[in-house]
Amino acid sequence: MRPVPEFWTTITYDGARDVCVVAVQGDVDPATAPALKAMVIQASQDHQCPVVVDAQEVGFIDAAGIGALIGASTVVRDLGRRVTVRNPSPSVHKLLRLTGLDDSPMIERSIPTGQSAALR
């Protein structure tokens, strides 16, 4: 029997930027992807604002996780808002690259110190 992966999110509202930040930690797979999708949608609905998903602490993600992000983005877009994925961890970035989503406007990459935005 496979152990249940650790997964949790924290939601904070940044009033100065009028954005909700959903910080994700742990594994995003078929067991946890529905919760991620629900949290992103709920954050946007509760605060009536765009959502930034901070994926820096995601250890593992599969197609179910990418599907959850795309599904949440679709619902939030229908509400007139936007979902952005910020700081994708190496595993998230790898899957985004494999699926061709790494150049999507939905993805916001952090820029290493000393590099310009043109090098992204």
Buried (B, 14 or more C-beta within 10 A) or exposed (E): EEEEEEBEBEBEBEEEEEBBBBBBBBBBBEEBBEBBBBBBBBBBBEBEBBBBBBBEEBBBBBEBBBBBBBBBBEBBBEEEBBBBBBBBBEBBBEBBEEEEBBEEEBBBBEEEEEEEEEEE
